[in-house]
Amino acid sequence: MAKRFSTCPSGKRFGDLGEFSKGDMVKAFDDAVFKGELLKVLGPVRTKFGFHLIKVLYRN
């Protein structure tokens, strides 16, 4: 979905944002990533950048 519809540069990587720390992203995105269930599709999450579907594969 990301590769087809995203306007973000991460769309070319199938939406993969890589690893990041809590506080690196806007609050709504952070909340979903760090409070949501692993391996489940979260969202849509609305931020100032648009709407996001998020799937967290792991946390360190």
C-alpha distance matrix in Angstrom:
0.0 3.8 5.5 5.3 6.0 7.6 11.4 12.2 13.6 11.7 8.5 10.6 11.1 7.5 8.3 11.6 14.4 17.1 20.1 21.6 24.4 24.9 25.7 23.7 21.0 21.7 23.2 20.6 18.0 20.8 22.0 18.8 18.4 22.2 23.1 20.2 20.2 19.1 16.5 15.4 12.3 14.0 13.6 12.8 15.1 16.5 18.1 19.8 16.7 14.6 12.5 10.7 9.2 11.2 12.2 15.6 16.8 20.3 22.8 25.9
3.8 0.0 3.8 5.4 5.3 4.9 8.5 8.6 9.9 8.0 4.9 7.8 8.3 5.3 5.2 8.8 11.2 14.2 17.3 18.6 21.6 22.4 22.9 20.6 18.0 19.0 21.0 18.8 15.9 18.7 20.4 17.5 16.9 20.6 22.0 19.6 20.1 18.9 16.7 16.0 13.0 14.0 13.7 12.8 14.1 15.2 16.0 17.4 14.1 12.6 11.2 9.2 8.8 10.3 11.7 14.6 16.0 19.2 21.2 24.1
5.5 3.8 0.0 3.8 5.9 6.0 8.8 9.3 9.4 8.1 4.5 5.4 7.0 4.8 6.7 9.9 12.6 15.2 18.8 20.4 23.7 24.9 25.5 22.7 20.5 21.8 24.1 22.2 19.2 21.8 23.8 21.0 20.1 23.7 25.4 23.0 23.3 21.7 19.3 19.0 16.3 17.6 17.4 16.5 17.8 18.7 19.1 20.1 16.5 15.4 14.6 12.9 12.5 13.7 14.7 17.3 18.0 21.2 23.4 26.0
5.3 5.4 3.8 0.0 3.8 6.2 9.0 10.9 11.8 11.3 7.5 8.6 10.7 8.5 9.9 13.4 15.9 18.8 22.2 23.6 26.8 27.6 27.9 25.4 22.8 23.5 25.7 23.5 20.9 23.8 25.5 22.6 22.2 26.0 27.3 24.7 25.1 23.8 21.3 20.5 17.4 18.7 17.9 16.6 18.3 18.9 19.8 20.6 17.1 15.4 14.5 13.6 13.4 15.4 16.8 19.8 20.8 24.2 26.5 29.2
6.0 5.3 5.9 3.8 0.0 3.8 6.7 9.1 11.2 11.0 7.6 10.1 12.2 10.0 10.0 13.8 15.5 18.9 22.0 22.8 25.6 26.1 26.0 23.6 20.7 20.9 23.1 20.7 18.5 21.8 23.3 20.7 20.8 24.5 25.7 23.4 24.2 23.5 21.4 20.1 16.7 17.2 15.8 14.0 15.6 15.6 16.5 17.1 13.8 11.8 11.2 11.0 11.6 14.2 16.3 19.4 21.1 24.3 26.2 29.0
7.6 4.9 6.0 6.2 3.8 0.0 3.8 5.4 7.9 7.8 5.1 8.3 10.3 8.9 7.7 11.4 12.5 16.0 19.0 19.6 22.4 23.0 22.7 20.1 17.3 17.8 20.3 18.4 15.9 19.0 21.0 18.8 18.5 22.2 23.8 21.9 23.1 22.3 20.6 19.7 16.4 16.4 15.1 13.5 14.2 14.0 14.1 14.6 11.0 9.8 9.8 9.4 10.7 12.7 15.1 17.8 19.6 22.5 23.9 26.5
11.4 8.5 8.8 9.0 6.7 3.8 0.0 3.8 6.6 8.3 6.7 9.2 11.8 11.5 10.1 13.2 13.5 17.1 20.0 20.1 22.9 23.5 22.7 19.9 17.2 17.5 20.5 19.1 16.9 19.9 22.3 20.5 20.3 23.8 25.7 24.2 25.8 25.0 23.7 22.9 19.6 19.2 17.7 15.9 15.9 14.9 14.2 13.6 9.9 9.8 11.1 11.4 13.6 15.4 18.1 20.3 22.3 24.7 25.8 28.1
12.2 8.6 9.3 10.9 9.1 5.4 3.8 0.0 3.8 5.3 5.5 8.2 9.9 10.2 8.1 10.5 10.1 13.7 16.4 16.5 19.4 20.3 19.5 16.5 14.2 15.1 18.2 17.3 14.7 17.3 20.1 18.6 17.9 21.2 23.4 22.3 24.0 23.0 22.0 21.6 18.7 18.2 17.1 15.8 15.2 14.5 13.2 12.9 9.1 10.0 11.3 10.8 13.0 13.9 16.3 18.0 19.9 22.0 22.8 24.8
13.6 9.9 9.4 11.8 11.2 7.9 6.6 3.8 0.0 3.8 5.3 6.1 7.8 9.6 8.2 9.7 9.5 12.4 15.5 16.1 19.3 20.9 20.4 17.0 15.4 17.1 20.4 19.9 16.9 19.0 22.1 20.7 19.3 22.4 25.1 24.0 25.4 23.8 22.8 23.0 20.4 20.4 19.9 18.9 18.3 18.0 16.5 16.2 12.5 13.7 14.9 13.8 15.4 15.7 17.5 18.6 19.9 21.9 22.7 24.3
11.7 8.0 8.1 11.3 11.0 7.8 8.3 5.3 3.8 0.0 3.8 5.3 5.2 6.6 4.7 5.9 6.2 9.3 12.6 13.6 17.1 18.7 18.9 15.6 14.1 16.1 19.1 18.4 15.0 16.9 19.8 18.1 16.4 19.6 22.2 20.9 22.0 20.2 19.1 19.5 17.2 17.5 17.5 17.0 16.5 17.0 15.9 16.5 13.0 13.8 14.0 12.0 12.9 12.6 13.9 15.0 16.1 18.2 19.3 21.1
8.5 4.9 4.5 7.5 7.6 5.1 6.7 5.5 5.3 3.8 0.0 3.8 5.2 5.0 4.5 7.5 9.1 12.2 15.6 16.9 20.2 21.6 21.8 18.8 16.8 18.3 21.0 19.7 16.5 18.9 21.4 19.1 17.9 21.4 23.5 21.8 22.5 20.9 19.2 19.2 16.6 17.2 17.0 16.1 16.5 17.0 16.6 17.3 13.6 13.4 13.3 11.5 12.1 12.7 14.1 16.0 17.1 19.8 21.4 23.6
10.6 7.8 5.4 8.6 10.1 8.3 9.2 8.2 6.1 5.3 3.8 0.0 3.8 5.5 6.9 8.6 10.6 12.8 16.5 18.3 21.9 23.8 24.2 20.9 19.4 21.3 24.2 23.1 19.8 21.8 24.5 22.3 20.7 24.0 26.4 24.6 25.1 23.0 21.1 21.6 19.3 20.4 20.5 19.8 20.2 20.8 20.2 20.7 17.0 17.1 17.1 15.2 15.5 15.7 16.5 18.1 18.5 21.1 22.9 24.7
11.1 8.3 7.0 10.7 12.2 10.3 11.8 9.9 7.8 5.2 5.2 3.8 0.0 3.8 5.4 5.5 8.2 9.7 13.5 15.7 19.4 21.5 22.4 19.3 18.2 20.5 23.1 22.2 18.6 20.1 22.8 20.6 18.4 21.5 24.0 22.3 22.5 20.1 18.2 19.3 17.5 18.7 19.5 19.4 19.6 20.8 20.3 21.3 17.8 18.0 17.5 15.0 14.6 14.0 14.1 15.2 15.1 17.6 19.5 21.3
7.5 5.3 4.8 8.5 10.0 8.9 11.5 10.2 9.6 6.6 5.0 5.5 3.8 0.0 3.8 5.6 9.0 11.0 14.6 16.7 20.2 21.8 22.8 20.1 18.4 20.4 22.5 21.0 17.5 19.4 21.6 18.9 17.2 20.5 22.6 20.3 20.3 18.1 15.9 16.5 14.4 16.0 16.7 16.6 17.4 19.0 19.2 20.7 17.2 16.6 15.5 12.8 11.8 11.6 11.7 13.6 13.8 16.8 19.2 21.5
8.3 5.2 6.7 9.9 10.0 7.7 10.1 8.1 8.2 4.7 4.5 6.9 5.4 3.8 0.0 3.8 6.2 9.1 12.3 13.9 17.1 18.4 19.2 16.6 14.7 16.5 18.7 17.3 13.8 15.8 18.1 15.6 14.0 17.5 19.6 17.7 18.3 16.5 14.9 15.2 12.9 13.7 14.2 14.1 14.3 15.7 15.6 17.2 13.9 13.6 12.6 9.7 9.4 8.9 9.8 11.5 12.7 15.4 17.1 19.6
11.6 8.8 9.9 13.4 13.8 11.4 13.2 10.5 9.7 5.9 7.5 8.6 5.5 5.6 3.8 0.0 3.8 5.6 9.0 11.2 14.7 16.5 17.8 15.1 14.0 16.6 18.7 17.8 14.0 15.1 17.7 15.5 13.1 16.0 18.6 17.1 17.4 15.1 13.9 15.0 13.6 14.5 15.8 16.2 16.0 17.7 17.3 19.0 16.0 16.2 15.2 12.0 11.4 9.7 9.5 10.0 10.4 12.6 14.3 16.4
14.4 11.2 12.6 15.9 15.5 12.5 13.5 10.1 9.5 6.2 9.1 10.6 8.2 9.0 6.2 3.8 0.0 3.8 6.6 7.9 11.4 13.4 14.4 11.5 10.6 13.6 15.9 15.7 11.9 12.6 15.7 14.2 11.6 14.3 17.3 16.5 17.5 15.5 15.2 16.3 15.0 14.9 16.0 16.4 15.3 16.6 15.5 17.0 14.3 15.4 14.9 11.9 12.2 10.1 10.6 10.3 11.4 12.6 13.3 14.9
17.1 14.2 15.2 18.8 18.9 16.0 17.1 13.7 12.4 9.3 12.2 12.8 9.7 11.0 9.1 5.6 3.8 0.0 3.8 6.6 10.3 13.0 14.7 12.0 12.3 15.7 17.7 17.9 14.1 13.8 16.9 15.7 12.4 14.3 17.6 17.1 17.6 15.1 15.1 17.0 16.4 16.7 18.4 19.3 18.1 19.8 18.7 20.3 17.8 19.0 18.4 15.2 15.0 12.3 11.7 10.3 10.3 10.8 11.3 12.3
20.1 17.3 18.8 22.2 22.0 19.0 20.0 16.4 15.5 12.6 15.6 16.5 13.5 14.6 12.3 9.0 6.6 3.8 0.0 3.8 7.1 10.1 12.3 10.1 11.2 14.9 16.4 17.1 13.7 12.3 15.3 14.8 11.2 12.2 15.8 16.0 16.7 14.3 15.2 17.3 17.3 17.1 19.1 20.3 18.6 20.4 19.1 20.9 19.0 20.4 19.8 16.7 16.5 13.3 12.6 10.2 10.3 9.4 8.7 9.1
21.6 18.6 20.4 23.6 22.8 19.6 20.1 16.5 16.1 13.6 16.9 18.3 15.7 16.7 13.9 11.2 7.9 6.6 3.8 0.0 3.8 6.9 8.6 6.5 8.2 11.9 13.4 14.8 11.7 9.8 13.2 13.4 10.2 10.7 14.5 15.4 16.9 15.3 16.8 18.4 18.2 17.2 18.7 19.8 17.5 18.9 17.1 18.7 17.4 19.2 19.0 16.3 16.7 13.7 13.8 11.4 12.6 11.4 9.6 9.8
24.4 21.6 23.7 26.8 25.6 22.4 22.9 19.4 19.3 17.1 20.2 21.9 19.4 20.2 17.1 14.7 11.4 10.3 7.1 3.8 0.0 3.8 6.1 5.6 8.1 11.4 12.1 14.1 11.7 8.9 11.8 13.0 10.1 9.4 13.1 14.9 16.8 15.7 18.0 19.4 19.5 18.0 19.5 20.8 18.1 19.4 17.6 19.3 18.7 20.6 20.4 17.9 18.5 15.4 15.6 12.8 14.3 12.3 9.6 9.2
24.9 22.4 24.9 27.6 26.1 23.0 23.5 20.3 20.9 18.7 21.6 23.8 21.5 21.8 18.4 16.5 13.4 13.0 10.1 6.9 3.8 0.0 3.8 5.6 7.2 9.5 9.2 11.4 9.8 6.3 8.8 10.8 8.7 7.3 10.6 13.0 15.5 15.4 18.0 18.8 18.8 16.7 18.0 19.3 16.3 17.6 15.8 17.8 17.9 19.6 19.3 17.1 17.8 15.0 15.6 13.1 15.3 13.5 10.5 10.8
25.7 22.9 25.5 27.9 26.0 22.7 22.7 19.5 20.4 18.9 21.8 24.2 22.4 22.8 19.2 17.8 14.4 14.7 12.3 8.6 6.1 3.8 0.0 3.8 5.5 7.1 7.3 10.5 9.5 6.7 9.4 12.0 10.7 10.0 12.8 15.3 18.2 18.4 20.9 21.2 20.7 18.2 18.7 19.6 16.2 16.6 14.2 15.5 16.1 18.3 18.6 17.1 18.6 16.3 17.7 15.8 18.3 16.9 14.2 14.5
23.7 20.6 22.7 25.4 23.6 20.1 19.9 16.5 17.0 15.6 18.8 20.9 19.3 20.1 16.6 15.1 11.5 12.0 10.1 6.5 5.6 5.6 3.8 0.0 3.8 7.0 8.9 11.5 9.6 7.8 11.3 13.0 11.2 11.5 14.8 16.6 19.2 18.8 20.7 21.2 20.4 18.3 18.7 19.3 16.1 16.4 13.7 14.6 14.4 16.9 17.6 15.9 17.6 15.5 16.9 15.2 17.5 16.5 14.3 14.7
21.0 18.0 20.5 22.8 20.7 17.3 17.2 14.2 15.4 14.1 16.8 19.4 18.2 18.4 14.7 14.0 10.6 12.3 11.2 8.2 8.1 7.2 5.5 3.8 0.0 3.8 6.4 8.3 6.3 5.7 9.3 10.6 9.6 10.8 13.6 14.9 17.8 17.8 19.4 19.3 17.9 15.5 15.5 15.8 12.5 12.6 10.0 11.2 10.9 13.2 13.8 12.4 14.5 12.8 15.0 14.1 16.9 16.7 15.0 16.3
21.7 19.0 21.8 23.5 20.9 17.8 17.5 15.1 17.1 16.1 18.3 21.3 20.5 20.4 16.5 16.6 13.6 15.7 14.9 11.9 11.4 9.5 7.1 7.0 3.8 0.0 3.8 5.8 5.5 6.1 8.6 10.3 10.7 12.0 13.9 15.2 18.6 19.3 20.9 20.1 18.4 15.5 14.6 14.6 11.0 10.2 7.3 8.4 9.4 11.6 12.4 12.0 14.5 13.6 16.4 16.0 19.3 19.3 17.7 19.2
23.2 21.0 24.1 25.7 23.1 20.3 20.5 18.2 20.4 19.1 21.0 24.2 23.1 22.5 18.7 18.7 15.9 17.7 16.4 13.4 12.1 9.2 7.3 8.9 6.4 3.8 0.0 3.8 5.4 5.0 5.9 8.6 9.8 10.3 11.4 13.2 16.9 18.2 20.3 19.3 18.0 14.6 13.9 14.3 10.6 10.3 8.4 10.4 12.0 13.4 13.5 13.0 15.1 14.0 16.5 15.9 19.4 19.1 17.3 19.0
20.6 18.8 22.2 23.5 20.7 18.4 19.1 17.3 19.9 18.4 19.7 23.1 22.2 21.0 17.3 17.8 15.7 17.9 17.1 14.8 14.1 11.4 10.5 11.5 8.3 5.8 3.8 0.0 3.8 5.5 5.2 6.4 8.7 10.2 10.5 11.4 15.0 16.7 18.4 16.8 15.1 11.5 10.3 10.7 6.9 7.1 6.4 9.4 10.9 11.2 10.6 10.1 12.1 11.5 14.4 14.5 18.3 18.6 17.5 19.8
18.0 15.9 19.2 20.9 18.5 15.9 16.9 14.7 16.9 15.0 16.5 19.8 18.6 17.5 13.8 14.0 11.9 14.1 13.7 11.7 11.7 9.8 9.5 9.6 6.3 5.5 5.4 3.8 0.0 3.8 5.5 5.3 6.2 8.6 10.0 10.3 13.5 14.4 15.8 14.7 13.0 10.0 9.5 10.1 6.7 7.9 7.0 10.1 10.2 10.7 9.8 8.2 9.8 8.6 11.4 11.4 15.0 15.6 14.7 17.2
20.8 18.7 21.8 23.8 21.8 19.0 19.9 17.3 19.0 16.9 18.9 21.8 20.1 19.4 15.8 15.1 12.6 13.8 12.3 9.8 8.9 6.3 6.7 7.8 5.7 6.1 5.0 5.5 3.8 0.0 3.8 5.5 5.1 5.9 8.0 9.6 12.8 13.6 15.8 15.3 14.5 11.7 12.2 13.3 10.1 11.5 10.4 13.1 13.4 14.4 13.6 11.7 12.7 10.6 12.3 11.2 14.5 14.1 12.4 14.5
22.0 20.4 23.8 25.5 23.3 21.0 22.3 20.1 22.1 19.8 21.4 24.5 22.8 21.6 18.1 17.7 15.7 16.9 15.3 13.2 11.8 8.8 9.4 11.3 9.3 8.6 5.9 5.2 5.5 3.8 0.0 3.8 5.6 5.5 5.6 7.5 11.2 13.0 15.5 14.4 13.9 10.6 11.1 12.6 9.6 11.4 11.3 14.4 15.3 15.6 14.2 12.6 13.1 11.2 12.9 11.9 15.4 15.0 13.4 15.8
18.8 17.5 21.0 22.6 20.7 18.8 20.5 18.6 20.7 18.1 19.1 22.3 20.6 18.9 15.6 15.5 14.2 15.7 14.8 13.4 13.0 10.8 12.0 13.0 10.6 10.3 8.6 6.4 5.3 5.5 3.8 0.0 3.8 5.8 5.5 5.2 8.7 10.4 12.3 10.9 10.1 6.9 7.8 9.7 7.5 10.3 11.1 14.7 14.9 14.4 12.3 10.0 9.8 7.8 9.5 9.2 12.9 13.3 12.7 15.7
18.4 16.9 20.1 22.2 20.8 18.5 20.3 17.9 19.3 16.4 17.9 20.7 18.4 17.2 14.0 13.1 11.6 12.4 11.2 10.2 10.1 8.7 10.7 11.2 9.6 10.7 9.8 8.7 6.2 5.1 5.6 3.8 0.0 3.8 5.8 5.7 8.2 8.6 10.7 10.5 10.3 8.2 10.1 12.0 10.1 12.8 13.0 16.3 15.8 15.8 13.9 11.0 10.4 7.3 7.9 6.5 9.9 10.0 9.2 12.2
22.2 20.6 23.7 26.0 24.5 22.2 23.8 21.2 22.4 19.6 21.4 24.0 21.5 20.5 17.5 16.0 14.3 14.3 12.2 10.7 9.4 7.3 10.0 11.5 10.8 12.0 10.3 10.2 8.6 5.9 5.5 5.8 3.8 0.0 3.8 5.9 8.4 9.2 12.3 12.5 13.2 11.0 13.1 15.2 13.1 15.6 15.5 18.6 18.7 19.0 17.3 14.7 14.1 11.0 11.0 8.7 11.4 10.2 8.2 10.6
23.1 22.0 25.4 27.3 25.7 23.8 25.7 23.4 25.1 22.2 23.5 26.4 24.0 22.6 19.6 18.6 17.3 17.6 15.8 14.5 13.1 10.6 12.8 14.8 13.6 13.9 11.4 10.5 10.0 8.0 5.6 5.5 5.8 3.8 0.0 3.8 6.8 9.1 12.3 11.7 12.7 10.2 12.2 14.6 12.8 15.6 16.2 19.6 20.1 19.9 17.7 15.4 14.5 11.9 11.9 10.2 13.1 12.2 10.8 13.4
20.2 19.6 23.0 24.7 23.4 21.9 24.2 22.3 24.0 20.9 21.8 24.6 22.3 20.3 17.7 17.1 16.5 17.1 16.0 15.4 14.9 13.0 15.3 16.6 14.9 15.2 13.2 11.4 10.3 9.6 7.5 5.2 5.7 5.9 3.8 0.0 3.8 6.5 9.2 8.0 9.0 7.0 9.7 12.3 11.4 14.8 16.1 19.8 19.8 18.9 16.2 13.6 11.9 9.4 9.0 8.1 11.1 11.2 11.0 14.4
20.2 20.1 23.3 25.1 24.2 23.1 25.8 24.0 25.4 22.0 22.5 25.1 22.5 20.3 18.3 17.4 17.5 17.6 16.7 16.9 16.8 15.5 18.2 19.2 17.8 18.6 16.9 15.0 13.5 12.8 11.2 8.7 8.2 8.4 6.8 3.8 0.0 3.8 6.5 5.9 8.4 8.0 11.4 14.2 14.1 17.7 19.3 23.0 22.6 21.5 18.5 15.5 13.1 10.4 8.7 7.6 9.5 9.9 10.6 14.1
19.1 18.9 21.7 23.8 23.5 22.3 25.0 23.0 23.8 20.2 20.9 23.0 20.1 18.1 16.5 15.1 15.5 15.1 14.3 15.3 15.7 15.4 18.4 18.8 17.8 19.3 18.2 16.7 14.4 13.6 13.0 10.4 8.6 9.2 9.1 6.5 3.8 0.0 3.8 5.6 8.5 9.2 12.9 15.6 15.6 19.2 20.4 23.9 23.0 22.1 19.3 15.9 13.2 10.0 7.2 5.3 6.0 6.6 8.3 12.0
16.5 16.7 19.3 21.3 21.4 20.6 23.7 22.0 22.8 19.1 19.2 21.1 18.2 15.9 14.9 13.9 15.2 15.1 15.2 16.8 18.0 18.0 20.9 20.7 19.4 20.9 20.3 18.4 15.8 15.8 15.5 12.3 10.7 12.3 12.3 9.2 6.5 3.8 0.0 3.8 6.8 9.0 12.7 15.1 15.9 19.6 21.1 24.5 23.1 21.9 18.9 15.3 12.1 9.3 5.8 5.6 5.3 7.8 10.7 14.3
15.4 16.0 19.0 20.5 20.1 19.7 22.9 21.6 23.0 19.5 19.2 21.6 19.3 16.5 15.2 15.0 16.3 17.0 17.3 18.4 19.4 18.8 21.2 21.2 19.3 20.1 19.3 16.8 14.7 15.3 14.4 10.9 10.5 12.5 11.7 8.0 5.9 5.6 3.8 0.0 3.8 6.1 9.7 12.1 13.4 17.2 19.3 22.9 21.7 20.0 16.6 13.4 10.0 8.1 5.7 7.1 8.5 11.0 13.3 17.1
12.3 13.0 16.3 17.4 16.7 16.4 19.6 18.7 20.4 17.2 16.6 19.3 17.5 14.4 12.9 13.6 15.0 16.4 17.3 18.2 19.5 18.8 20.7 20.4 17.9 18.4 18.0 15.1 13.0 14.5 13.9 10.1 10.3 13.2 12.7 9.0 8.4 8.5 6.8 3.8 0.0 3.8 6.7 8.8 10.6 14.2 16.5 20.0 18.6 16.6 13.2 10.1 6.5 5.6 4.8 7.8 10.1 13.0 15.1 18.9
14.0 14.0 17.6 18.7 17.2 16.4 19.2 18.2 20.4 17.5 17.2 20.4 18.7 16.0 13.7 14.5 14.9 16.7 17.1 17.2 18.0 16.7 18.2 18.3 15.5 15.5 14.6 11.5 10.0 11.7 10.6 6.9 8.2 11.0 10.2 7.0 8.0 9.2 9.0 6.1 3.8 0.0 3.8 6.4 7.4 11.2 13.5 17.2 16.4 14.5 11.1 8.4 5.7 5.0 6.1 8.4 11.6 13.8 15.0 18.7
13.6 13.7 17.4 17.9 15.8 15.1 17.7 17.1 19.9 17.5 17.0 20.5 19.5 16.7 14.2 15.8 16.0 18.4 19.1 18.7 19.5 18.0 18.7 18.7 15.5 14.6 13.9 10.3 9.5 12.2 11.1 7.8 10.1 13.1 12.2 9.7 11.4 12.9 12.7 9.7 6.7 3.8 0.0 2.8 4.5 8.1 11.0 14.6 14.1 11.7 8.2 6.4 5.0 6.4 9.0 11.6 15.0 17.2 18.1 21.6
12.8 12.8 16.5 16.6 14.0 13.5 15.9 15.8 18.9 17.0 16.1 19.8 19.4 16.6 14.1 16.2 16.4 19.3 20.3 19.8 20.8 19.3 19.6 19.3 15.8 14.6 14.3 10.7 10.1 13.3 12.6 9.7 12.0 15.2 14.6 12.3 14.2 15.6 15.1 12.1 8.8 6.4 2.8 0.0 3.8 6.4 9.7 13.0 12.4 9.5 5.9 5.2 5.0 7.7 10.8 13.7 17.0 19.3 20.3 23.7
15.1 14.1 17.8 18.3 15.6 14.2 15.9 15.2 18.3 16.5 16.5 20.2 19.6 17.4 14.3 16.0 15.3 18.1 18.6 17.5 18.1 16.3 16.2 16.1 12.5 11.0 10.6 6.9 6.7 10.1 9.6 7.5 10.1 13.1 12.8 11.4 14.1 15.6 15.9 13.4 10.6 7.4 4.5 3.8 0.0 3.8 6.6 10.2 10.2 8.2 5.4 5.0 6.5 7.9 11.4 13.4 17.0 18.8 19.0 22.1
16.5 15.2 18.7 18.9 15.6 14.0 14.9 14.5 18.0 17.0 17.0 20.8 20.8 19.0 15.7 17.7 16.6 19.8 20.4 18.9 19.4 17.6 16.6 16.4 12.6 10.2 10.3 7.1 7.9 11.5 11.4 10.3 12.8 15.6 15.6 14.8 17.7 19.2 19.6 17.2 14.2 11.2 8.1 6.4 3.8 0.0 3.8 7.0 7.7 5.7 4.5 6.4 9.2 11.0 14.7 16.6 20.2 21.8 21.8 24.7
18.1 16.0 19.1 19.8 16.5 14.1 14.2 13.2 16.5 15.9 16.6 20.2 20.3 19.2 15.6 17.3 15.5 18.7 19.1 17.1 17.6 15.8 14.2 13.7 10.0 7.3 8.4 6.4 7.0 10.4 11.3 11.1 13.0 15.5 16.2 16.1 19.3 20.4 21.1 19.3 16.5 13.5 11.0 9.7 6.6 3.8 0.0 3.8 5.2 5.3 6.3 7.8 11.3 12.4 16.0 17.3 20.9 22.1 21.6 24.0
19.8 17.4 20.1 20.6 17.1 14.6 13.6 12.9 16.2 16.5 17.3 20.7 21.3 20.7 17.2 19.0 17.0 20.3 20.9 18.7 19.3 17.8 15.5 14.6 11.2 8.4 10.4 9.4 10.1 13.1 14.4 14.7 16.3 18.6 19.6 19.8 23.0 23.9 24.5 22.9 20.0 17.2 14.6 13.0 10.2 7.0 3.8 0.0 3.8 5.6 8.4 10.6 14.3 15.5 19.2 20.4 23.9 25.0 24.4 26.5
16.7 14.1 16.5 17.1 13.8 11.0 9.9 9.1 12.5 13.0 13.6 17.0 17.8 17.2 13.9 16.0 14.3 17.8 19.0 17.4 18.7 17.9 16.1 14.4 10.9 9.4 12.0 10.9 10.2 13.4 15.3 14.9 15.8 18.7 20.1 19.8 22.6 23.0 23.1 21.7 18.6 16.4 14.1 12.4 10.2 7.7 5.2 3.8 0.0 3.8 7.1 8.7 12.5 13.9 17.5 18.9 22.1 23.6 23.4 25.6
14.6 12.6 15.4 15.4 11.8 9.8 9.8 10.0 13.7 13.8 13.4 17.1 18.0 16.6 13.6 16.2 15.4 19.0 20.4 19.2 20.6 19.6 18.3 16.9 13.2 11.6 13.4 11.2 10.7 14.4 15.6 14.4 15.8 19.0 19.9 18.9 21.5 22.1 21.9 20.0 16.6 14.5 11.7 9.5 8.2 5.7 5.3 5.6 3.8 0.0 3.8 6.7 10.3 12.6 16.3 18.4 21.7 23.6 23.9 26.5
12.5 11.2 14.6 14.5 11.2 9.8 11.1 11.3 14.9 14.0 13.3 17.1 17.5 15.5 12.6 15.2 14.9 18.4 19.8 19.0 20.4 19.3 18.6 17.6 13.8 12.4 13.5 10.6 9.8 13.6 14.2 12.3 13.9 17.3 17.7 16.2 18.5 19.3 18.9 16.6 13.2 11.1 8.2 5.9 5.4 4.5 6.3 8.4 7.1 3.8 0.0 3.8 7.0 9.8 13.5 16.1 19.3 21.6 22.2 25.2
10.7 9.2 12.9 13.6 11.0 9.4 11.4 10.8 13.8 12.0 11.5 15.2 15.0 12.8 9.7 12.0 11.9 15.2 16.7 16.3 17.9 17.1 17.1 15.9 12.4 12.0 13.0 10.1 8.2 11.7 12.6 10.0 11.0 14.7 15.4 13.6 15.5 15.9 15.3 13.4 10.1 8.4 6.4 5.2 5.0 6.4 7.8 10.6 8.7 6.7 3.8 0.0 3.8 6.1 9.8 12.4 15.6 17.9 18.7 21.8
9.2 8.8 12.5 13.4 11.6 10.7 13.6 13.0 15.4 12.9 12.1 15.5 14.6 11.8 9.4 11.4 12.2 15.0 16.5 16.7 18.5 17.8 18.6 17.6 14.5 14.5 15.1 12.1 9.8 12.7 13.1 9.8 10.4 14.1 14.5 11.9 13.1 13.2 12.1 10.0 6.5 5.7 5.0 5.0 6.5 9.2 11.3 14.3 12.5 10.3 7.0 3.8 0.0 3.8 6.9 10.2 13.1 15.9 17.3 20.7
11.2 10.3 13.7 15.4 14.2 12.7 15.4 13.9 15.7 12.6 12.7 15.7 14.0 11.6 8.9 9.7 10.1 12.3 13.3 13.7 15.4 15.0 16.3 15.5 12.8 13.6 14.0 11.5 8.6 10.6 11.2 7.8 7.3 11.0 11.9 9.4 10.4 10.0 9.3 8.1 5.6 5.0 6.4 7.7 7.9 11.0 12.4 15.5 13.9 12.6 9.8 6.1 3.8 0.0 3.8 6.5 9.7 12.2 13.5 17.0
12.2 11.7 14.7 16.8 16.3 15.1 18.1 16.3 17.5 13.9 14.1 16.5 14.1 11.7 9.8 9.5 10.6 11.7 12.6 13.8 15.6 15.6 17.7 16.9 15.0 16.4 16.5 14.4 11.4 12.3 12.9 9.5 7.9 11.0 11.9 9.0 8.7 7.2 5.8 5.7 4.8 6.1 9.0 10.8 11.4 14.7 16.0 19.2 17.5 16.3 13.5 9.8 6.9 3.8 0.0 3.8 6.3 9.3 11.5 15.1
15.6 14.6 17.3 19.8 19.4 17.8 20.3 18.0 18.6 15.0 16.0 18.1 15.2 13.6 11.5 10.0 10.3 10.3 10.2 11.4 12.8 13.1 15.8 15.2 14.1 16.0 15.9 14.5 11.4 11.2 11.9 9.2 6.5 8.7 10.2 8.1 7.6 5.3 5.6 7.1 7.8 8.4 11.6 13.7 13.4 16.6 17.3 20.4 18.9 18.4 16.1 12.4 10.2 6.5 3.8 0.0 3.8 5.7 7.7 11.3
16.8 16.0 18.0 20.8 21.1 19.6 22.3 19.9 19.9 16.1 17.1 18.5 15.1 13.8 12.7 10.4 11.4 10.3 10.3 12.6 14.3 15.3 18.3 17.5 16.9 19.3 19.4 18.3 15.0 14.5 15.4 12.9 9.9 11.4 13.1 11.1 9.5 6.0 5.3 8.5 10.1 11.6 15.0 17.0 17.0 20.2 20.9 23.9 22.1 21.7 19.3 15.6 13.1 9.7 6.3 3.8 0.0 3.8 7.3 10.5
20.3 19.2 21.2 24.2 24.3 22.5 24.7 22.0 21.9 18.2 19.8 21.1 17.6 16.8 15.4 12.6 12.6 10.8 9.4 11.4 12.3 13.5 16.9 16.5 16.7 19.3 19.1 18.6 15.6 14.1 15.0 13.3 10.0 10.2 12.2 11.2 9.9 6.6 7.8 11.0 13.0 13.8 17.2 19.3 18.8 21.8 22.1 25.0 23.6 23.6 21.6 17.9 15.9 12.2 9.3 5.7 3.8 0.0 3.8 6.9
22.8 21.2 23.4 26.5 26.2 23.9 25.8 22.8 22.7 19.3 21.4 22.9 19.5 19.2 17.1 14.3 13.3 11.3 8.7 9.6 9.6 10.5 14.2 14.3 15.0 17.7 17.3 17.5 14.7 12.4 13.4 12.7 9.2 8.2 10.8 11.0 10.6 8.3 10.7 13.3 15.1 15.0 18.1 20.3 19.0 21.8 21.6 24.4 23.4 23.9 22.2 18.7 17.3 13.5 11.5 7.7 7.3 3.8 0.0 3.8
25.9 24.1 26.0 29.2 29.0 26.5 28.1 24.8 24.3 21.1 23.6 24.7 21.3 21.5 19.6 16.4 14.9 12.3 9.1 9.8 9.2 10.8 14.5 14.7 16.3 19.2 19.0 19.8 17.2 14.5 15.8 15.7 12.2 10.6 13.4 14.4 14.1 12.0 14.3 17.1 18.9 18.7 21.6 23.7 22.1 24.7 24.0 26.5 25.6 26.5 25.2 21.8 20.7 17.0 15.1 11.3 10.5 6.9 3.8 0.0
